[in-house]
């Protein structure tokens, strides 16, 4: 998988790449990248084949550590062109990008 920072991630989000946020519920509820899908990392680890991820999926968490684990899992499941958002939701927010709440 590739580690990309906020500017590259923004371009991919604008192009329509799917975004999966692997943070806990309380973190998700405080704000997430608009259009992201919420799949808690623990649920991916507990049941790796229980979720389907598209090729080109961007995984995001708070700073990029948990999303790296999710990215590794997706690669192991055969997903192509997996992207880890290095810097995560914190970098997105710090760059002044919009967050959406449920």
C-alpha positions in Angstrom: 0.0 0.0 0.0 1.0 3.6 -0.4 1.4 6.2 2.4 0.1 9.6 1.2 -0.2 13.0 2.9 -3.1 15.4 3.0 -2.6 17.2 -0.4 -2.5 13.9 -2.3 -5.4 12.5 -0.3 -7.5 15.6 -1.1 -7.0 15.1 -4.8 -7.9 11.4 -4.6 -11.0 12.2 -2.5 -12.1 14.8 -5.1 -11.6 12.2 -7.8 -14.0 9.9 -6.0 -11.8 7.3 -4.3 -13.7 5.5 -1.6 -12.6 6.5 2.0 -12.9 4.1 4.9 -12.5 5.6 8.4 -11.3 2.9 10.9 -11.6 5.0 14.1 -13.8 4.2 17.1 -17.4 5.4 17.2 -16.7 8.3 19.5 -14.0 9.6 17.2 -16.1 9.2 14.1 -18.9 11.1 15.8 -16.7 14.1 16.4 -16.2 14.6 12.7 -14.9 12.6 9.6 -14.0 13.2 6.0 -17.3 13.9 4.0 -18.5 10.8 2.3 -16.3 8.4 4.3 -17.6 4.9 5.3 -17.2 3.9 9.0 -15.7 0.5 9.6 -14.0 0.2 13.0 -10.6 -1.4 12.8 -11.5 -4.1 15.5 -14.3 -5.3 13.2 -11.9 -5.7 10.3 -9.4 -7.6 12.4 -12.1 -9.8 14.0 -13.7 -10.7 10.6 -11.4 -9.8 7.7 -13.6 -11.2 5.0 -16.8 -9.6 6.5 -16.2 -6.3 4.7 -15.7 -5.6 1.0 -13.2 -2.9 0.0 -12.9 -1.5 -3.5 -9.6 -1.1 -5.3 -8.2 2.3 -4.6 -9.6 2.6 -1.1 -8.2 5.2 1.2 -7.9 4.2 4.8 -7.9 6.9 7.5 -7.8 7.1 11.3 -6.6 9.8 13.6 -3.0 10.1 12.5 -2.3 7.1 10.2 -1.3 4.2 12.5 -4.5 2.2 12.7 -5.3 2.9 9.1 -1.9 1.4 8.2 -3.0 -1.8 9.9 -6.3 -1.7 8.0 -4.3 -1.1 4.7 -2.2 -4.2 5.4 -5.3 -6.2 5.9 -6.9 -5.0 2.7 -3.8 -5.8 0.7 -3.8 -9.3 2.3 -7.4 -9.7 1.1 -6.4 -8.8 -2.5 -7.5 -5.2 -2.7 -5.4 -3.3 -5.3 -4.0 0.2 -5.0 -4.6 0.6 -1.3 -3.8 4.0 0.2 -3.0 4.9 3.8 -3.7 8.5 4.8 -0.5 9.4 6.7 -1.5 12.2 9.1 -5.1 11.1 9.2 -8.1 13.1 10.3 -5.9 15.4 12.3 -3.9 16.5 9.2 -7.2 16.9 7.3 -8.7 19.2 10.0 -5.4 21.1 10.5 -5.4 21.8 6.7 -8.8 23.4 7.0 -10.6 20.7 5.2 -14.3 20.1 6.0 -15.4 17.5 8.4 -18.9 16.0 8.6 -20.7 14.7 11.6 -23.3 11.9 11.6 
